[in-house]
Amino acid sequence: MKRSYGLLEKRRMFVHKYISENQDRQMKIVVSELSERLFLSERTIYNIINQEPISGIIID
């Protein structure tokens, strides 16, 4: 099943924003919470984190 590029970008933006808002906490805990919220594996979350920054989009 092909995924919508727009939805993938929204997911990436959400992950990066959530991590930036919770920088003071341990990464493992933050990734675990994201995994539960988004129904994704922790490996997928780490892959999203390690991807290139989203071009043209500034996250405050």
Distance bins in CASP14 RR format, pairs under 12 A and 6 or more apart:
PFRMAT RR
TARGET T0000
AUTHOR 0000-0000-0000
RMODE 2
METHOD distances of the structure
MODEL  1
1 7 0 0 0 0 0 1 0 0 0 0 0
2 8 0 0 0 0 0 1 0 0 0 0 0
3 9 0 0 0 0 0 1 0 0 0 0 0
3 10 0 0 0 0 0 1 0 0 0 0 0
3 11 0 0 0 0 1 0 0 0 0 0 0
3 12 0 0 0 0 0 1 0 0 0 0 0
4 10 0 0 0 0 1 0 0 0 0 0 0
4 11 0 0 0 0 0 1 0 0 0 0 0
5 11 0 0 0 0 0 1 0 0 0 0 0
5 12 0 0 0 0 0 1 0 0 0 0 0
5 54 0 0 0 0 0 1 0 0 0 0 0
6 12 0 0 0 0 1 0 0 0 0 0 0
6 13 0 0 0 0 1 0 0 0 0 0 0
6 14 0 0 0 0 0 1 0 0 0 0 0
6 54 0 0 0 0 0 1 0 0 0 0 0
6 57 0 0 0 0 0 1 0 0 0 0 0
7 13 0 0 0 0 0 1 0 0 0 0 0
7 14 0 0 0 0 0 1 0 0 0 0 0
7 38 0 0 0 0 0 1 0 0 0 0 0
8 14 0 0 0 0 0 1 0 0 0 0 0
8 15 0 0 0 0 0 1 0 0 0 0 0
8 38 0 0 0 0 0 1 0 0 0 0 0
8 40 0 0 0 0 0 1 0 0 0 0 0
8 44 0 0 0 0 0 1 0 0 0 0 0
8 47 0 0 0 0 0 1 0 0 0 0 0
8 48 0 0 0 0 1 0 0 0 0 0 0
8 51 0 0 0 0 0 1 0 0 0 0 0
8 54 0 0 0 0 0 1 0 0 0 0 0
9 15 0 0 0 0 0 1 0 0 0 0 0
9 16 0 0 0 0 0 1 0 0 0 0 0
9 48 0 0 0 0 0 1 0 0 0 0 0
9 51 0 0 0 0 0 1 0 0 0 0 0
9 53 0 0 0 0 0 1 0 0 0 0 0
9 54 1 0 0 1 0 0 0 0 0 0 0
9 55 0 0 0 0 0 1 0 0 0 0 0
9 56 0 0 0 0 0 1 0 0 0 0 0
9 57 1 0 0 1 0 0 0 0 0 0 0
9 59 0 0 0 0 0 1 0 0 0 0 0
10 16 0 0 0 0 0 1 0 0 0 0 0
10 17 0 0 0 0 0 1 0 0 0 0 0
10 38 0 0 0 0 0 1 0 0 0 0 0
10 48 0 0 0 0 0 1 0 0 0 0 0
10 54 0 0 0 0 0 1 0 0 0 0 0
10 57 0 0 0 0 0 1 0 0 0 0 0
11 17 0 0 0 0 0 1 0 0 0 0 0
11 18 0 0 0 0 0 1 0 0 0 0 0
11 34 0 0 0 0 1 0 0 0 0 0 0
11 37 0 0 0 0 0 1 0 0 0 0 0
11 38 1 0 0 1 0 0 0 0 0 0 0
11 39 0 0 0 0 0 1 0 0 0 0 0
11 40 0 0 0 0 1 0 0 0 0 0 0
11 44 0 0 0 0 1 0 0 0 0 0 0
11 45 0 0 0 0 1 0 0 0 0 0 0
11 47 0 0 0 0 0 1 0 0 0 0 0
11 48 1 0 0 1 0 0 0 0 0 0 0
11 49 0 0 0 0 0 1 0 0 0 0 0
11 51 0 0 0 0 0 1 0 0 0 0 0
11 54 0 0 0 0 0 1 0 0 0 0 0
12 18 0 0 0 0 0 1 0 0 0 0 0
12 19 0 0 0 0 0 1 0 0 0 0 0
12 34 0 0 0 0 0 1 0 0 0 0 0
12 38 0 0 0 0 0 1 0 0 0 0 0
12 40 0 0 0 0 0 1 0 0 0 0 0
12 44 0 0 0 0 0 1 0 0 0 0 0
12 45 0 0 0 0 0 1 0 0 0 0 0
12 47 0 0 0 0 0 1 0 0 0 0 0
12 48 1 0 1 0 0 0 0 0 0 0 0
12 49 0 0 0 0 1 0 0 0 0 0 0
12 50 0 0 0 0 0 1 0 0 0 0 0
12 51 1 0 0 1 0 0 0 0 0 0 0
12 52 0 0 0 0 1 0 0 0 0 0 0
12 53 0 0 0 0 1 0 0 0 0 0 0
12 54 1 0 1 0 0 0 0 0 0 0 0
12 55 0 0 0 0 0 1 0 0 0 0 0
12 57 0 0 0 0 1 0 0 0 0 0 0
12 59 0 0 0 0 1 0 0 0 0 0 0
13 19 0 0 0 0 0 1 0 0 0 0 0
13 20 0 0 0 0 0 1 0 0 0 0 0
13 48 0 0 0 0 1 0 0 0 0 0 0
13 51 0 0 0 0 0 1 0 0 0 0 0
13 53 0 0 0 0 0 1 0 0 0 0 0
13 54 1 0 0 1 0 0 0 0 0 0 0
13 55 0 0 0 0 0 1 0 0 0 0 0
13 56 0 0 0 0 0 1 0 0 0 0 0
13 57 1 0 0 1 0 0 0 0 0 0 0
13 58 0 0 0 0 0 1 0 0 0 0 0
13 59 1 0 0 1 0 0 0 0 0 0 0
13 60 0 0 0 0 0 1 0 0 0 0 0
14 20 0 0 0 0 0 1 0 0 0 0 0
14 21 0 0 0 0 0 1 0 0 0 0 0
14 34 0 0 0 0 1 0 0 0 0 0 0
14 37 0 0 0 0 1 0 0 0 0 0 0
14 38 1 0 0 1 0 0 0 0 0 0 0
14 40 0 0 0 0 0 1 0 0 0 0 0
14 45 0 0 0 0 0 1 0 0 0 0 0
14 48 0 0 0 0 1 0 0 0 0 0 0
14 54 0 0 0 0 0 1 0 0 0 0 0
14 57 0 0 0 0 0 1 0 0 0 0 0
14 59 0 0 0 0 1 0 0 0 0 0 0
15 21 0 0 0 0 0 1 0 0 0 0 0
15 22 0 0 0 0 0 1 0 0 0 0 0
15 30 0 0 0 0 1 0 0 0 0 0 0
15 31 0 0 0 0 1 0 0 0 0 0 0
15 33 0 0 0 0 0 1 0 0 0 0 0
15 34 1 0 0 1 0 0 0 0 0 0 0
15 35 0 0 0 0 0 1 0 0 0 0 0
15 37 0 0 0 0 1 0 0 0 0 0 0
15 38 1 0 0 1 0 0 0 0 0 0 0
15 40 0 0 0 0 1 0 0 0 0 0 0
15 42 0 0 0 0 0 1 0 0 0 0 0
15 44 0 0 0 0 1 0 0 0 0 0 0
15 45 1 0 0 1 0 0 0 0 0 0 0
15 46 0 0 0 0 1 0 0 0 0 0 0
15 47 0 0 0 0 1 0 0 0 0 0 0
15 48 1 0 1 0 0 0 0 0 0 0 0
15 49 1 0 0 1 0 0 0 0 0 0 0
15 50 0 0 0 0 0 1 0 0 0 0 0
15 51 0 0 0 0 1 0 0 0 0 0 0
15 54 0 0 0 0 0 1 0 0 0 0 0
15 59 0 0 0 0 0 1 0 0 0 0 0
16 22 0 0 0 0 0 1 0 0 0 0 0
16 23 0 0 0 0 0 1 0 0 0 0 0
16 30 0 0 0 0 0 1 0 0 0 0 0
16 34 0 0 0 0 0 1 0 0 0 0 0
16 45 0 0 0 0 0 1 0 0 0 0 0
16 48 1 0 0 1 0 0 0 0 0 0 0
16 49 1 0 0 1 0 0 0 0 0 0 0
16 50 0 0 0 0 0 1 0 0 0 0 0
16 51 0 0 0 0 1 0 0 0 0 0 0
16 52 0 0 0 0 0 1 0 0 0 0 0
16 53 1 0 0 1 0 0 0 0 0 0 0
16 54 1 0 0 1 0 0 0 0 0 0 0
16 57 0 0 0 0 1 0 0 0 0 0 0
16 58 0 0 0 0 0 1 0 0 0 0 0
16 59 1 0 1 0 0 0 0 0 0 0 0
16 60 0 0 0 0 0 1 0 0 0 0 0
17 23 0 0 0 0 0 1 0 0 0 0 0
17 30 0 0 0 0 0 1 0 0 0 0 0
17 34 0 0 0 0 0 1 0 0 0 0 0
17 48 0 0 0 0 0 1 0 0 0 0 0
17 54 0 0 0 0 0 1 0 0 0 0 0
17 57 0 0 0 0 0 1 0 0 0 0 0
17 58 0 0 0 0 0 1 0 0 0 0 0
17 59 1 0 1 0 0 0 0 0 0 0 0
17 60 0 0 0 0 1 0 0 0 0 0 0
18 25 0 0 0 0 0 1 0 0 0 0 0
18 27 0 0 0 0 0 1 0 0 0 0 0
18 29 0 0 0 0 0 1 0 0 0 0 0
18 30 1 0 0 1 0 0 0 0 0 0 0
18 31 0 0 0 0 1 0 0 0 0 0 0
18 32 0 0 0 0 0 1 0 0 0 0 0
18 33 1 0 0 1 0 0 0 0 0 0 0
18 34 1 0 0 1 0 0 0 0 0 0 0
18 35 0 0 0 0 0 1 0 0 0 0 0
18 36 0 0 0 0 0 1 0 0 0 0 0
18 37 0 0 0 0 1 0 0 0 0 0 0
18 38 0 0 0 0 1 0 0 0 0 0 0
18 45 0 0 0 0 1 0 0 0 0 0 0
18 48 0 0 0 0 0 1 0 0 0 0 0
18 49 0 0 0 0 0 1 0 0 0 0 0
18 59 0 0 0 0 0 1 0 0 0 0 0
19 25 0 0 0 0 1 0 0 0 0 0 0
19 26 0 0 0 0 0 1 0 0 0 0 0
19 27 1 0 0 1 0 0 0 0 0 0 0
19 28 0 0 0 0 0 1 0 0 0 0 0
19 29 0 0 0 0 0 1 0 0 0 0 0
19 30 1 0 1 0 0 0 0 0 0 0 0
19 31 0 0 0 0 1 0 0 0 0 0 0
19 33 0 0 0 0 0 1 0 0 0 0 0
19 34 1 0 0 1 0 0 0 0 0 0 0
19 45 0 0 0 0 1 0 0 0 0 0 0
19 46 0 0 0 0 0 1 0 0 0 0 0
19 48 0 0 0 0 1 0 0 0 0 0 0
19 49 1 0 0 1 0 0 0 0 0 0 0
19 50 0 0 0 0 0 1 0 0 0 0 0
19 59 0 0 0 0 1 0 0 0 0 0 0
20 30 0 0 0 0 0 1 0 0 0 0 0
20 49 0 0 0 0 0 1 0 0 0 0 0
20 53 0 0 0 0 0 1 0 0 0 0 0
20 58 0 0 0 0 0 1 0 0 0 0 0
20 59 1 0 0 1 0 0 0 0 0 0 0
20 60 0 0 0 0 1 0 0 0 0 0 0
21 30 0 0 0 0 1 0 0 0 0 0 0
21 33 0 0 0 0 0 1 0 0 0 0 0
21 34 0 0 0 0 0 1 0 0 0 0 0
21 59 0 0 0 0 1 0 0 0 0 0 0
21 60 0 0 0 0 0 1 0 0 0 0 0
22 28 0 0 0 0 0 1 0 0 0 0 0
22 29 0 0 0 0 1 0 0 0 0 0 0
22 30 1 0 1 0 0 0 0 0 0 0 0
22 31 0 0 0 0 0 1 0 0 0 0 0
22 32 0 0 0 0 0 1 0 0 0 0 0
22 33 0 0 0 0 1 0 0 0 0 0 0
22 34 0 0 0 0 1 0 0 0 0 0 0
22 37 0 0 0 0 0 1 0 0 0 0 0
23 29 0 0 0 0 0 1 0 0 0 0 0
23 30 0 0 0 0 1 0 0 0 0 0 0
24 30 0 0 0 0 1 0 0 0 0 0 0
25 31 0 0 0 0 0 1 0 0 0 0 0
25 32 0 0 0 0 0 1 0 0 0 0 0
25 33 0 0 0 0 1 0 0 0 0 0 0
25 34 0 0 0 0 0 1 0 0 0 0 0
26 32 0 0 0 0 1 0 0 0 0 0 0
26 33 0 0 0 0 0 1 0 0 0 0 0
27 33 0 0 0 0 0 1 0 0 0 0 0
27 34 0 0 0 0 0 1 0 0 0 0 0
27 42 0 0 0 0 0 1 0 0 0 0 0
27 45 0 0 0 0 1 0 0 0 0 0 0
27 46 0 0 0 0 1 0 0 0 0 0 0
27 49 0 0 0 0 1 0 0 0 0 0 0
27 50 0 0 0 0 0 1 0 0 0 0 0
28 34 0 0 0 0 0 1 0 0 0 0 0
28 35 0 0 0 0 0 1 0 0 0 0 0
28 42 0 0 0 0 1 0 0 0 0 0 0
28 45 0 0 0 0 0 1 0 0 0 0 0
28 46 0 0 0 0 0 1 0 0 0 0 0
29 35 0 0 0 0 0 1 0 0 0 0 0
29 36 0 0 0 0 0 1 0 0 0 0 0
29 42 0 0 0 0 0 1 0 0 0 0 0
29 45 0 0 0 0 0 1 0 0 0 0 0
30 36 0 0 0 0 0 1 0 0 0 0 0
30 37 0 0 0 0 0 1 0 0 0 0 0
30 42 0 0 0 0 0 1 0 0 0 0 0
30 45 0 0 0 0 1 0 0 0 0 0 0
30 46 0 0 0 0 0 1 0 0 0 0 0
30 49 0 0 0 0 1 0 0 0 0 0 0
31 37 0 0 0 0 0 1 0 0 0 0 0
31 38 0 0 0 0 0 1 0 0 0 0 0
31 40 0 0 0 0 1 0 0 0 0 0 0
31 41 0 0 0 0 1 0 0 0 0 0 0
31 42 1 0 1 0 0 0 0 0 0 0 0
31 43 0 0 0 0 1 0 0 0 0 0 0
31 44 0 0 0 0 1 0 0 0 0 0 0
31 45 1 0 1 0 0 0 0 0 0 0 0
31 46 1 0 0 1 0 0 0 0 0 0 0
31 47 0 0 0 0 0 1 0 0 0 0 0
31 48 0 0 0 0 1 0 0 0 0 0 0
31 49 1 0 0 1 0 0 0 0 0 0 0
31 50 0 0 0 0 0 1 0 0 0 0 0
32 38 0 0 0 0 0 1 0 0 0 0 0
32 40 0 0 0 0 0 1 0 0 0 0 0
32 41 0 0 0 0 0 1 0 0 0 0 0
32 42 1 0 0 1 0 0 0 0 0 0 0
32 45 0 0 0 0 1 0 0 0 0 0 0
32 46 0 0 0 0 0 1 0 0 0 0 0
33 40 0 0 0 0 0 1 0 0 0 0 0
33 42 0 0 0 0 0 1 0 0 0 0 0
33 45 0 0 0 0 1 0 0 0 0 0 0
34 40 1 0 0 1 0 0 0 0 0 0 0
34 41 0 0 0 0 0 1 0 0 0 0 0
34 42 0 0 0 0 1 0 0 0 0 0 0
34 43 0 0 0 0 0 1 0 0 0 0 0
34 44 0 0 0 0 1 0 0 0 0 0 0
34 45 1 0 1 0 0 0 0 0 0 0 0
34 46 0 0 0 0 1 0 0 0 0 0 0
34 48 0 0 0 0 1 0 0 0 0 0 0
34 49 0 0 0 0 1 0 0 0 0 0 0
35 41 1 0 0 1 0 0 0 0 0 0 0
35 42 1 0 1 0 0 0 0 0 0 0 0
35 43 0 0 0 0 1 0 0 0 0 0 0
35 44 1 0 0 1 0 0 0 0 0 0 0
35 45 1 0 1 0 0 0 0 0 0 0 0
35 46 0 0 0 0 1 0 0 0 0 0 0
35 48 0 0 0 0 0 1 0 0 0 0 0
36 42 0 0 0 0 1 0 0 0 0 0 0
36 45 0 0 0 0 0 1 0 0 0 0 0
37 45 0 0 0 0 0 1 0 0 0 0 0
38 44 0 0 0 0 1 0 0 0 0 0 0
38 45 1 0 0 1 0 0 0 0 0 0 0
38 48 0 0 0 0 1 0 0 0 0 0 0
39 45 0 0 0 0 0 1 0 0 0 0 0
40 46 0 0 0 0 0 1 0 0 0 0 0
40 47 0 0 0 0 1 0 0 0 0 0 0
40 48 0 0 0 0 1 0 0 0 0 0 0
40 49 0 0 0 0 0 1 0 0 0 0 0
41 47 0 0 0 0 1 0 0 0 0 0 0
41 48 0 0 0 0 0 1 0 0 0 0 0
42 48 0 0 0 0 0 1 0 0 0 0 0
42 49 0 0 0 0 0 1 0 0 0 0 0
43 49 0 0 0 0 0 1 0 0 0 0 0
43 50 0 0 0 0 0 1 0 0 0 0 0
44 50 0 0 0 0 0 1 0 0 0 0 0
44 51 0 0 0 0 0 1 0 0 0 0 0
45 51 0 0 0 0 0 1 0 0 0 0 0
48 54 0 0 0 0 0 1 0 0 0 0 0
53 59 0 0 0 0 1 0 0 0 0 0 0
END
